[in-house]
Amino acid sequence: MKTNDFKKGERVRYIPSHASGNKFHRHCEDGVVSSINDKYVFVKYDNMIGKMTTGDEPYTSAATRPEDLIKI
């Protein structure tokens, strides 16, 4: 996928390269898109506090390569 395939507020799942595309791997993480630039999708990942829903939550986003994400 490319950065323009994503938009703010979408739920996504990060699939690390060592998971070999397995979207159910235990190291996958779910989150919500907070912003996008030409290289990265910025994701606020769910944590012990709760599930991210809008992208406006007061947490720091992680720059994530779009090829490591799927929409959920």
C-alpha positions, 0 to 999 in steps of 0.5 A: 500500500502507499501513503495515499491509500490511508486517511486520518481516523482509519483503523490499521494493523502493523505487521512487522517484517518478521511476521512474514505477512501473518496478520495474526502474529503476536507482534502485530499492533492495531491503531488509528491513523493520525496523519500522513505525509509522502513517506510515512503513515503516522499511527497512534497504536492502542495501548493499556489505556485503551483503544484509539478511535479518532487519531486525535488522542493525546499520544505520540504517533509512530511513523510507520511504513505504509507497506507494513500496514493493513486496514482493519 
